Amino acid sequence: MGTRSMNQILWGAPLVAGLAALQLSCSGDSHYQRSGFADYPVTWVAVADLNGDGLVDIVDAVHFEGGGAAASGWVSARVQDPAARGTYLDPVQTAAGANPAFLVAARLSPAGNPGVVVANRQLAPGAGASNQVSVLFPDPAVPGGFKAPVALPVGTRNPVAAAVGDLDGDTYPDVVVAADGASTLLLFTQQAPGGTFAAPVALAAGGEPTSVAVADLNGDGLADIVATTSGNQVSVFLQDPAHPGSFLPRVDYAVGVHPVAVAVADLNGDGLPDLVVANNGTGTAPTTQGVSVLLQASGGAFQPAVTYDAGDAFASAVAVGDLDGDGRPDIVVANAGVPGDPGSVAVLIQDGTGAFKAPVRYGGVQGPGSVAIADVDGDGLPDLVLGDGGLFVRFQIPGRPGVFGPPAQYRQ
């Protein structure tokens, strides 16, 4: 392997040398891949029921080391073995374009199993990029497999994140792309089943977008958009009920320095979605980094952000879920770290009022770049799925609510 760039250390590094990769029986199809050796970085992870059997599956984005150039990669899907809960069948790896650095698993058709949307993004200054988003619909012939990607071109912009939702009310899920280079979000509306998308519509973001989410924020049954931007803010775009598919003027809310990820969840049990933002800022004060929480006031309007210490610098991702079984959502932040410091995963348990306790920090392996919450081993307890150089899982310790064990690696 060549010398790793700073960004590869931050977002993911090669797996432990010598771990043999699993070969694929379906590799005769040109859009499926053989992995060779498991020494390629996992850049993002997601969890979903990929085959409709009610069990949690894992999907991650993997790319080759490109030596400063655009590097091909794949999406690796692990379907849970129904005969042995908590174990996974051999990964199915589907070609996903150059530098698949972010992904979201979501239903891409009105019915059926989830697919995957991948941001093929430039990983370091001067590195090559494909300037596209890849949409992978599920392949019914291959459990955990996906069809060849449908490319959504973004011009000279650099896609960094994406979200999925029905933005125009036609029942077909659409794709929203956060791409830097023009301070806009790009809205790709799906026109027909199977991946026919209209040309993108730009939505002014007030800064370079760094992450995006889709949710009904004000309870009117319409999908709204939330995006973090380089202006140290999170922007809310409520859909205009009089004009489906269009949006009212955005409302901006201040958060910490360099927000990079956003999640939507009802944190305080009032029935209103709230916002959780991970900040990548430098410095030691919690107000410059950490995680910002914005509780909703009403009607899709939010209270000023309260920013909590996330136990480390350089947050890269955030996930929300009930970790300790008290019925209240908690927060997990992936802190990517720097050379010589493998970063950490910080767990913030809610105190029951919508506020959060001091973070409990778990050391990283090679720099956690992404995190998801799911019961991976079928014991009824949520676990932490991490893109931390490779694919790792921290299993919750039975009898210790919200406390997690050492990282276990899943090979490619």
C-alpha beads as a LAMMPS data file, in Angstrom:
LAMMPS data file: protein, C-alpha beads

412 atoms
411 bonds

1 atom types
1 bond types

-500.0 500.0 xlo xhi
-500.0 500.0 ylo yhi
-500.0 500.0 zlo zhi

Masses

1 110.0

Atoms # bond

1 1 1 0.000 0.000 0.000
2 1 1 1.181 3.520 -0.663
3 1 1 1.607 6.296 1.851
4 1 1 -1.706 7.316 3.349
5 1 1 -2.913 10.870 3.067
6 1 1 -4.148 12.888 6.050
7 1 1 -7.703 12.416 4.841
8 1 1 -7.354 8.643 4.706
9 1 1 -6.174 8.645 8.286
10 1 1 -9.139 10.760 9.281
11 1 1 -11.834 8.987 7.318
12 1 1 -10.559 5.441 7.291
13 1 1 -7.360 3.480 6.910
14 1 1 -6.445 0.075 5.537
15 1 1 -7.574 -2.929 7.525
16 1 1 -5.143 -5.098 9.452
17 1 1 -2.735 -6.682 7.002
18 1 1 -3.040 -10.382 6.330
19 1 1 -6.801 -10.735 6.713
20 1 1 -7.955 -12.674 3.690
21 1 1 -11.022 -11.310 1.969
22 1 1 -14.072 -13.368 1.122
23 1 1 -14.435 -14.281 -2.542
24 1 1 -17.781 -13.862 -4.302
25 1 1 -19.459 -16.607 -6.295
26 1 1 -21.351 -13.938 -8.257
27 1 1 -18.207 -12.109 -9.396
28 1 1 -18.766 -13.100 -13.005
29 1 1 -21.166 -10.173 -13.278
30 1 1 -19.039 -7.140 -14.150
31 1 1 -20.637 -4.881 -11.572
32 1 1 -19.879 -7.262 -8.708
33 1 1 -16.359 -7.261 -7.276
34 1 1 -13.783 -9.614 -5.820
35 1 1 -12.074 -7.941 -2.919
36 1 1 -8.693 -9.707 -3.083
37 1 1 -7.342 -8.719 0.321
38 1 1 -9.106 -6.846 3.082
39 1 1 -6.657 -3.932 3.150
40 1 1 -8.926 -1.202 1.843
41 1 1 -10.584 1.490 3.944
42 1 1 -14.216 1.492 4.973
43 1 1 -15.386 5.072 4.564
44 1 1 -19.035 4.889 5.682
45 1 1 -21.463 2.441 7.279
46 1 1 -25.241 2.093 7.387
47 1 1 -27.727 -0.464 8.691
48 1 1 -30.974 -1.616 7.081
49 1 1 -33.064 -4.710 6.431
50 1 1 -31.768 -5.299 2.921
51 1 1 -33.739 -8.444 2.068
52 1 1 -37.017 -7.971 3.945
53 1 1 -36.572 -10.771 6.492
54 1 1 -36.878 -8.455 9.490
55 1 1 -33.207 -8.798 10.474
56 1 1 -30.613 -6.041 10.622
57 1 1 -28.074 -6.079 7.790
58 1 1 -24.932 -3.962 7.362
59 1 1 -23.740 -2.067 4.310
60 1 1 -20.539 -0.068 3.985
61 1 1 -18.596 1.893 1.401
62 1 1 -15.065 0.753 0.537
63 1 1 -12.543 2.301 -1.837
64 1 1 -9.128 1.422 -3.178
65 1 1 -6.095 3.557 -2.360
66 1 1 -5.790 5.755 -5.417
67 1 1 -2.412 7.386 -4.845
68 1 1 -3.935 10.833 -5.310
69 1 1 -6.135 9.838 -8.234
70 1 1 -9.753 8.782 -8.401
71 1 1 -9.962 5.292 -6.924
72 1 1 -12.624 2.728 -7.765
73 1 1 -14.547 1.144 -4.937
74 1 1 -17.611 -0.785 -3.962
75 1 1 -20.524 -1.129 -1.618
76 1 1 -20.177 -4.153 0.644
77 1 1 -23.418 -5.645 1.998
78 1 1 -23.620 -8.197 4.796
79 1 1 -26.950 -9.979 5.135
80 1 1 -27.689 -11.507 8.531
81 1 1 -27.938 -15.301 8.564
82 1 1 -31.544 -16.159 9.550
83 1 1 -30.384 -19.551 10.824
84 1 1 -27.821 -18.039 13.197
85 1 1 -28.876 -14.677 14.584
86 1 1 -26.009 -12.279 14.979
87 1 1 -23.875 -13.891 12.275
88 1 1 -23.590 -12.688 8.708
89 1 1 -23.323 -14.337 5.329
90 1 1 -20.375 -13.620 3.054
91 1 1 -20.374 -9.962 1.978
92 1 1 -21.709 -9.117 -1.467
93 1 1 -19.661 -6.339 -3.018
94 1 1 -21.101 -4.180 -5.776
95 1 1 -19.134 -1.672 -7.843
96 1 1 -20.088 1.850 -6.775
97 1 1 -17.937 4.239 -8.799
98 1 1 -14.870 6.205 -7.773
99 1 1 -14.249 7.148 -4.146
100 1 1 -17.523 6.000 -2.554
101 1 1 -17.000 8.021 0.620
102 1 1 -20.566 8.356 1.947
103 1 1 -23.680 6.237 1.645
104 1 1 -27.247 6.112 2.838
105 1 1 -29.447 3.009 2.757
106 1 1 -33.083 3.785 1.996
107 1 1 -36.055 2.550 0.014
108 1 1 -35.707 3.868 -3.540
109 1 1 -39.071 2.621 -4.838
110 1 1 -42.605 2.934 -3.428
111 1 1 -42.314 -0.723 -2.381
112 1 1 -39.514 -3.221 -2.076
113 1 1 -36.213 -3.573 -0.294
114 1 1 -33.830 -0.690 0.397
115 1 1 -31.203 0.432 -2.046
116 1 1 -28.140 2.591 -1.502
117 1 1 -27.178 6.116 -2.534
118 1 1 -23.434 6.810 -2.611
119 1 1 -21.580 10.122 -2.725
120 1 1 -18.504 9.644 -4.909
121 1 1 -16.486 12.400 -3.384
122 1 1 -13.017 13.841 -3.624
123 1 1 -11.121 12.555 -0.597
124 1 1 -8.184 14.976 -0.475
125 1 1 -7.218 18.300 -2.084
126 1 1 -6.092 17.681 -5.636
127 1 1 -7.328 14.086 -5.714
128 1 1 -9.477 12.853 -8.548
129 1 1 -13.231 12.555 -8.211
130 1 1 -16.057 11.303 -10.357
131 1 1 -18.309 14.283 -9.599
132 1 1 -21.384 12.142 -9.309
133 1 1 -23.733 10.394 -6.945
134 1 1 -24.354 6.694 -7.543
135 1 1 -27.830 5.234 -6.964
136 1 1 -27.875 1.460 -6.485
137 1 1 -31.264 -0.231 -6.654
138 1 1 -31.627 -3.664 -5.025
139 1 1 -30.977 -6.718 -7.174
140 1 1 -33.769 -9.241 -6.450
141 1 1 -31.620 -12.049 -7.858
142 1 1 -28.818 -11.545 -5.313
143 1 1 -29.689 -11.166 -1.609
144 1 1 -27.771 -8.128 -0.418
145 1 1 -26.748 -7.311 -3.963
146 1 1 -27.469 -4.205 -5.976
147 1 1 -27.887 -3.450 -9.641
148 1 1 -25.284 -1.474 -11.559
149 1 1 -25.314 2.120 -10.300
150 1 1 -27.355 4.889 -11.867
151 1 1 -25.124 7.971 -12.035
152 1 1 -26.445 11.381 -11.021
153 1 1 -23.921 13.932 -12.346
154 1 1 -23.235 16.989 -10.198
155 1 1 -21.042 18.932 -12.627
156 1 1 -17.918 20.414 -11.084
157 1 1 -19.304 20.130 -7.572
158 1 1 -17.914 17.672 -5.051
159 1 1 -20.664 15.512 -3.482
160 1 1 -20.194 14.976 0.242
161 1 1 -23.530 13.541 1.423
162 1 1 -27.030 12.595 0.271
163 1 1 -30.496 11.928 1.660
164 1 1 -33.598 10.208 0.289
165 1 1 -37.285 11.123 0.515
166 1 1 -40.388 11.765 -1.573
167 1 1 -40.014 15.494 -2.166
168 1 1 -42.784 16.029 -4.713
169 1 1 -45.529 13.717 -3.457
170 1 1 -45.546 11.285 -6.393
171 1 1 -44.607 8.294 -4.147
172 1 1 -41.211 7.878 -5.846
173 1 1 -38.290 8.577 -3.487
174 1 1 -36.070 11.419 -4.598
175 1 1 -32.439 12.245 -3.806
176 1 1 -31.027 15.395 -2.213
177 1 1 -27.286 15.905 -2.591
178 1 1 -25.019 18.063 -0.459
179 1 1 -22.162 19.069 -2.750
180 1 1 -19.606 21.781 -2.198
181 1 1 -18.506 24.145 -4.915
182 1 1 -21.600 26.323 -5.358
183 1 1 -23.272 26.704 -1.924
184 1 1 -26.312 24.781 -3.122
185 1 1 -28.160 21.559 -2.529
186 1 1 -29.087 19.543 -5.605
187 1 1 -32.560 17.977 -5.800
188 1 1 -32.932 14.992 -8.129
189 1 1 -36.586 13.975 -8.467
190 1 1 -37.282 10.429 -9.628
191 1 1 -39.574 10.414 -12.643
192 1 1 -40.153 6.698 -13.168
193 1 1 -39.360 3.463 -11.355
194 1 1 -35.889 2.049 -11.704
195 1 1 -33.851 5.212 -11.623
196 1 1 -35.051 7.777 -14.152
197 1 1 -34.250 11.130 -12.553
198 1 1 -34.931 14.654 -13.760
199 1 1 -32.130 17.172 -14.134
200 1 1 -31.190 18.565 -10.727
201 1 1 -32.785 21.651 -9.235
202 1 1 -30.448 23.808 -7.142
203 1 1 -31.525 25.022 -3.717
204 1 1 -29.430 27.846 -2.240
205 1 1 -27.873 26.674 1.024
206 1 1 -26.249 29.834 2.376
207 1 1 -22.832 28.146 2.517
208 1 1 -21.089 25.020 1.318
209 1 1 -23.344 22.129 2.422
210 1 1 -21.649 19.443 4.495
211 1 1 -24.546 17.083 5.283
212 1 1 -28.254 16.726 4.599
213 1 1 -31.334 14.936 5.951
214 1 1 -34.973 14.626 4.859
215 1 1 -37.871 14.460 7.328
216 1 1 -41.338 15.884 7.951
217 1 1 -40.404 18.558 10.474
218 1 1 -43.729 20.356 10.935
219 1 1 -46.195 17.470 10.753
220 1 1 -47.919 18.477 7.529
221 1 1 -47.156 15.183 5.803
222 1 1 -44.630 16.742 3.435
223 1 1 -40.914 16.008 3.331
224 1 1 -38.681 18.860 4.470
225 1 1 -34.906 19.265 4.187
226 1 1 -32.245 19.989 6.795
227 1 1 -28.640 20.753 5.851
228 1 1 -25.493 21.777 7.687
229 1 1 -23.242 24.289 5.971
230 1 1 -19.804 25.852 6.173
231 1 1 -21.352 28.972 7.694
232 1 1 -21.477 27.231 11.102
233 1 1 -25.193 26.797 10.794
234 1 1 -27.927 24.288 10.136
235 1 1 -30.511 25.336 7.564
236 1 1 -34.150 24.244 7.518
237 1 1 -36.131 24.133 4.271
238 1 1 -39.845 23.575 4.883
239 1 1 -41.795 22.365 1.876
240 1 1 -44.349 24.808 0.504
241 1 1 -47.758 23.087 0.888
242 1 1 -49.180 25.213 -1.928
243 1 1 -46.474 24.075 -4.355
244 1 1 -45.404 20.457 -3.811
245 1 1 -41.727 19.940 -4.491
246 1 1 -40.822 23.565 -3.813
247 1 1 -39.626 25.048 -0.564
248 1 1 -40.203 28.127 1.539
249 1 1 -37.246 30.440 2.214
250 1 1 -34.729 28.651 4.388
251 1 1 -34.273 29.450 8.063
252 1 1 -30.724 29.291 9.446
253 1 1 -29.718 28.375 13.000
254 1 1 -26.265 28.846 14.508
255 1 1 -24.449 25.725 15.723
256 1 1 -20.807 24.903 16.556
257 1 1 -17.784 25.351 14.324
258 1 1 -17.785 23.417 11.034
259 1 1 -20.883 21.248 11.357
260 1 1 -20.490 18.051 9.339
261 1 1 -23.441 15.784 10.157
262 1 1 -27.103 16.108 11.113
263 1 1 -29.676 13.679 12.504
264 1 1 -33.405 14.173 13.118
265 1 1 -35.191 12.647 16.132
266 1 1 -37.719 13.525 18.828
267 1 1 -35.358 13.909 21.766
268 1 1 -37.690 15.131 24.521
269 1 1 -40.846 13.151 23.782
270 1 1 -43.052 16.081 22.805
271 1 1 -43.900 14.576 19.422
272 1 1 -41.831 17.137 17.511
273 1 1 -38.671 16.243 15.576
274 1 1 -35.495 17.840 16.921
275 1 1 -32.053 18.282 15.336
276 1 1 -28.681 16.872 16.379
277 1 1 -25.573 18.297 14.698
278 1 1 -21.980 17.020 14.941
279 1 1 -19.353 19.775 14.742
280 1 1 -15.862 19.174 13.370
281 1 1 -14.370 22.420 14.731
282 1 1 -10.979 22.767 16.349
283 1 1 -10.244 24.038 19.829
284 1 1 -11.083 22.690 23.266
285 1 1 -14.287 24.529 24.150
286 1 1 -17.473 22.465 23.717
287 1 1 -19.055 25.425 21.917
288 1 1 -16.531 25.126 19.068
289 1 1 -16.779 21.392 18.564
290 1 1 -18.915 18.675 20.121
291 1 1 -22.557 18.106 19.268
292 1 1 -25.289 20.750 18.994
293 1 1 -28.887 19.964 19.958
294 1 1 -31.769 22.079 18.672
295 1 1 -35.127 21.271 20.251
296 1 1 -38.135 22.180 18.153
297 1 1 -40.361 24.984 19.397
298 1 1 -43.300 24.383 17.035
299 1 1 -44.204 24.394 13.358
300 1 1 -40.722 23.418 12.198
301 1 1 -39.058 26.294 14.075
302 1 1 -36.255 25.484 16.499
303 1 1 -34.886 26.830 19.747
304 1 1 -31.278 28.078 19.891
305 1 1 -28.699 25.311 19.858
306 1 1 -27.235 23.871 23.032
307 1 1 -23.779 22.445 22.287
308 1 1 -22.395 19.557 24.339
309 1 1 -18.858 18.286 24.697
310 1 1 -18.372 15.159 22.576
311 1 1 -15.259 14.033 24.410
312 1 1 -12.891 14.669 21.508
313 1 1 -12.193 16.891 18.521
314 1 1 -12.953 16.383 14.830
315 1 1 -16.445 14.911 14.954
316 1 1 -17.323 13.262 11.664
317 1 1 -20.716 11.578 12.128
318 1 1 -23.626 11.310 14.546
319 1 1 -26.352 8.760 15.271
320 1 1 -29.355 8.847 17.607
321 1 1 -31.062 5.943 19.376
322 1 1 -32.133 4.624 22.764
323 1 1 -28.925 3.028 24.017
324 1 1 -29.793 2.311 27.652
325 1 1 -33.382 1.106 27.306
326 1 1 -35.075 3.957 29.160
327 1 1 -37.191 4.957 26.157
328 1 1 -35.265 8.184 25.568
329 1 1 -33.024 8.777 22.535
330 1 1 -29.302 9.061 23.219
331 1 1 -26.491 10.352 20.998
332 1 1 -23.360 8.729 19.580
333 1 1 -20.649 10.834 17.936
334 1 1 -17.800 9.457 15.816
335 1 1 -14.657 11.564 16.344
336 1 1 -12.226 10.904 13.513
337 1 1 -8.956 11.760 15.241
338 1 1 -5.627 12.908 13.761
339 1 1 -2.274 11.223 13.003
340 1 1 -1.039 9.702 16.234
341 1 1 -4.502 9.873 17.806
342 1 1 -7.048 7.267 16.655
343 1 1 -10.000 9.394 17.735
344 1 1 -12.952 8.032 19.638
345 1 1 -16.625 7.234 19.814
346 1 1 -18.508 9.335 22.362
347 1 1 -21.781 8.207 23.933
348 1 1 -24.040 10.895 25.408
349 1 1 -26.875 9.473 27.495
350 1 1 -29.993 11.602 27.889
351 1 1 -30.985 12.737 31.370
352 1 1 -34.716 12.623 30.598
353 1 1 -35.314 16.309 29.878
354 1 1 -33.832 16.551 26.404
355 1 1 -30.448 17.419 27.928
356 1 1 -27.452 15.079 27.894
357 1 1 -24.928 13.837 30.416
358 1 1 -21.153 14.113 30.045
359 1 1 -19.832 11.918 27.232
360 1 1 -18.417 8.453 27.795
361 1 1 -15.473 8.083 25.442
362 1 1 -14.402 4.858 23.728
363 1 1 -11.056 4.931 21.931
364 1 1 -10.955 4.552 18.173
365 1 1 -9.028 1.961 16.194
366 1 1 -7.862 3.915 13.160
367 1 1 -10.159 6.940 13.300
368 1 1 -13.965 6.493 13.390
369 1 1 -15.452 8.221 10.357
370 1 1 -19.031 6.992 10.647
371 1 1 -21.360 5.301 13.117
372 1 1 -24.740 3.566 13.104
373 1 1 -26.873 2.047 15.867
374 1 1 -28.447 -1.409 15.550
375 1 1 -28.906 -4.685 17.402
376 1 1 -26.298 -6.601 15.434
377 1 1 -26.152 -9.817 17.472
378 1 1 -29.861 -10.293 18.150
379 1 1 -29.685 -10.028 21.935
380 1 1 -32.201 -7.182 22.080
381 1 1 -29.548 -4.581 22.918
382 1 1 -28.412 -1.850 20.504
383 1 1 -24.794 -2.038 19.363
384 1 1 -22.503 0.481 17.653
385 1 1 -21.502 -0.184 14.039
386 1 1 -18.388 1.777 13.086
387 1 1 -16.462 2.691 9.987
388 1 1 -13.134 2.914 11.832
389 1 1 -10.557 2.121 9.177
390 1 1 -12.302 -1.216 8.772
391 1 1 -15.773 -2.321 9.746
392 1 1 -16.021 -2.706 13.525
393 1 1 -18.841 -3.353 15.976
394 1 1 -18.865 -2.458 19.659
395 1 1 -21.396 -4.791 21.259
396 1 1 -23.400 -3.602 24.234
397 1 1 -22.480 -5.441 27.419
398 1 1 -25.516 -7.344 28.793
399 1 1 -26.579 -6.080 32.190
400 1 1 -24.804 -2.754 31.688
401 1 1 -27.245 -0.467 29.846
402 1 1 -25.554 1.904 27.423
403 1 1 -22.078 0.457 28.046
404 1 1 -20.122 -1.107 25.182
405 1 1 -17.312 -3.620 24.876
406 1 1 -14.117 -3.561 22.793
407 1 1 -14.347 -3.275 19.009
408 1 1 -14.803 -6.480 17.026
409 1 1 -13.698 -6.391 13.402
410 1 1 -15.694 -7.698 10.458
411 1 1 -13.423 -8.536 7.554
412 1 1 -14.142 -7.483 4.013

Bonds

1 1 1 2
2 1 2 3
3 1 3 4
4 1 4 5
5 1 5 6
6 1 6 7
7 1 7 8
8 1 8 9
9 1 9 10
10 1 10 11
11 1 11 12
12 1 12 13
13 1 13 14
14 1 14 15
15 1 15 16
16 1 16 17
17 1 17 18
18 1 18 19
19 1 19 20
20 1 20 21
21 1 21 22
22 1 22 23
23 1 23 24
24 1 24 25
25 1 25 26
26 1 26 27
27 1 27 28
28 1 28 29
29 1 29 30
30 1 30 31
31 1 31 32
32 1 32 33
33 1 33 34
34 1 34 35
35 1 35 36
36 1 36 37
37 1 37 38
38 1 38 39
39 1 39 40
40 1 40 41
41 1 41 42
42 1 42 43
43 1 43 44
44 1 44 45
45 1 45 46
46 1 46 47
47 1 47 48
48 1 48 49
49 1 49 50
50 1 50 51
51 1 51 52
52 1 52 53
53 1 53 54
54 1 54 55
55 1 55 56
56 1 56 57
57 1 57 58
58 1 58 59
59 1 59 60
60 1 60 61
61 1 61 62
62 1 62 63
63 1 63 64
64 1 64 65
65 1 65 66
66 1 66 67
67 1 67 68
68 1 68 69
69 1 69 70
70 1 70 71
71 1 71 72
72 1 72 73
73 1 73 74
74 1 74 75
75 1 75 76
76 1 76 77
77 1 77 78
78 1 78 79
79 1 79 80
80 1 80 81
81 1 81 82
82 1 82 83
83 1 83 84
84 1 84 85
85 1 85 86
86 1 86 87
87 1 87 88
88 1 88 89
89 1 89 90
90 1 90 91
91 1 91 92
92 1 92 93
93 1 93 94
94 1 94 95
95 1 95 96
96 1 96 97
97 1 97 98
98 1 98 99
99 1 99 100
100 1 100 101
101 1 101 102
102 1 102 103
103 1 103 104
104 1 104 105
105 1 105 106
106 1 106 107
107 1 107 108
108 1 108 109
109 1 109 110
110 1 110 111
111 1 111 112
112 1 112 113
113 1 113 114
114 1 114 115
115 1 115 116
116 1 116 117
117 1 117 118
118 1 118 119
119 1 119 120
120 1 120 121
121 1 121 122
122 1 122 123
123 1 123 124
124 1 124 125
125 1 125 126
126 1 126 127
127 1 127 128
128 1 128 129
129 1 129 130
130 1 130 131
131 1 131 132
132 1 132 133
133 1 133 134
134 1 134 135
135 1 135 136
136 1 136 137
137 1 137 138
138 1 138 139
139 1 139 140
140 1 140 141
141 1 141 142
142 1 142 143
143 1 143 144
144 1 144 145
145 1 145 146
146 1 146 147
147 1 147 148
148 1 148 149
149 1 149 150
150 1 150 151
151 1 151 152
152 1 152 153
153 1 153 154
154 1 154 155
155 1 155 156
156 1 156 157
157 1 157 158
158 1 158 159
159 1 159 160
160 1 160 161
161 1 161 162
162 1 162 163
163 1 163 164
164 1 164 165
165 1 165 166
166 1 166 167
167 1 167 168
168 1 168 169
169 1 169 170
170 1 170 171
171 1 171 172
172 1 172 173
173 1 173 174
174 1 174 175
175 1 175 176
176 1 176 177
177 1 177 178
178 1 178 179
179 1 179 180
180 1 180 181
181 1 181 182
182 1 182 183
183 1 183 184
184 1 184 185
185 1 185 186
186 1 186 187
187 1 187 188
188 1 188 189
189 1 189 190
190 1 190 191
191 1 191 192
192 1 192 193
193 1 193 194
194 1 194 195
195 1 195 196
196 1 196 197
197 1 197 198
198 1 198 199
199 1 199 200
200 1 200 201
201 1 201 202
202 1 202 203
203 1 203 204
204 1 204 205
205 1 205 206
206 1 206 207
207 1 207 208
208 1 208 209
209 1 209 210
210 1 210 211
211 1 211 212
212 1 212 213
213 1 213 214
214 1 214 215
215 1 215 216
216 1 216 217
217 1 217 218
218 1 218 219
219 1 219 220
220 1 220 221
221 1 221 222
222 1 222 223
223 1 223 224
224 1 224 225
225 1 225 226
226 1 226 227
227 1 227 228
228 1 228 229
229 1 229 230
230 1 230 231
231 1 231 232
232 1 232 233
233 1 233 234
234 1 234 235
235 1 235 236
236 1 236 237
237 1 237 238
238 1 238 239
239 1 239 240
240 1 240 241
241 1 241 242
242 1 242 243
243 1 243 244
244 1 244 245
245 1 245 246
246 1 246 247
247 1 247 248
248 1 248 249
249 1 249 250
250 1 250 251
251 1 251 252
252 1 252 253
253 1 253 254
254 1 254 255
255 1 255 256
256 1 256 257
257 1 257 258
258 1 258 259
259 1 259 260
260 1 260 261
261 1 261 262
262 1 262 263
263 1 263 264
264 1 264 265
265 1 265 266
266 1 266 267
267 1 267 268
268 1 268 269
269 1 269 270
270 1 270 271
271 1 271 272
272 1 272 273
273 1 273 274
274 1 274 275
275 1 275 276
276 1 276 277
277 1 277 278
278 1 278 279
279 1 279 280
280 1 280 281
281 1 281 282
282 1 282 283
283 1 283 284
284 1 284 285
285 1 285 286
286 1 286 287
287 1 287 288
288 1 288 289
289 1 289 290
290 1 290 291
291 1 291 292
292 1 292 293
293 1 293 294
294 1 294 295
295 1 295 296
296 1 296 297
297 1 297 298
298 1 298 299
299 1 299 300
300 1 300 301
301 1 301 302
302 1 302 303
303 1 303 304
304 1 304 305
305 1 305 306
306 1 306 307
307 1 307 308
308 1 308 309
309 1 309 310
310 1 310 311
311 1 311 312
312 1 312 313
313 1 313 314
314 1 314 315
315 1 315 316
316 1 316 317
317 1 317 318
318 1 318 319
319 1 319 320
320 1 320 321
321 1 321 322
322 1 322 323
323 1 323 324
324 1 324 325
325 1 325 326
326 1 326 327
327 1 327 328
328 1 328 329
329 1 329 330
330 1 330 331
331 1 331 332
332 1 332 333
333 1 333 334
334 1 334 335
335 1 335 336
336 1 336 337
337 1 337 338
338 1 338 339
339 1 339 340
340 1 340 341
341 1 341 342
342 1 342 343
343 1 343 344
344 1 344 345
345 1 345 346
346 1 346 347
347 1 347 348
348 1 348 349
349 1 349 350
350 1 350 351
351 1 351 352
352 1 352 353
353 1 353 354
354 1 354 355
355 1 355 356
356 1 356 357
357 1 357 358
358 1 358 359
359 1 359 360
360 1 360 361
361 1 361 362
362 1 362 363
363 1 363 364
364 1 364 365
365 1 365 366
366 1 366 367
367 1 367 368
368 1 368 369
369 1 369 370
370 1 370 371
371 1 371 372
372 1 372 373
373 1 373 374
374 1 374 375
375 1 375 376
376 1 376 377
377 1 377 378
378 1 378 379
379 1 379 380
380 1 380 381
381 1 381 382
382 1 382 383
383 1 383 384
384 1 384 385
385 1 385 386
386 1 386 387
387 1 387 388
388 1 388 389
389 1 389 390
390 1 390 391
391 1 391 392
392 1 392 393
393 1 393 394
394 1 394 395
395 1 395 396
396 1 396 397
397 1 397 398
398 1 398 399
399 1 399 400
400 1 400 401
401 1 401 402
402 1 402 403
403 1 403 404
404 1 404 405
405 1 405 406
406 1 406 407
407 1 407 408
408 1 408 409
409 1 409 410
410 1 410 411
411 1 411 412
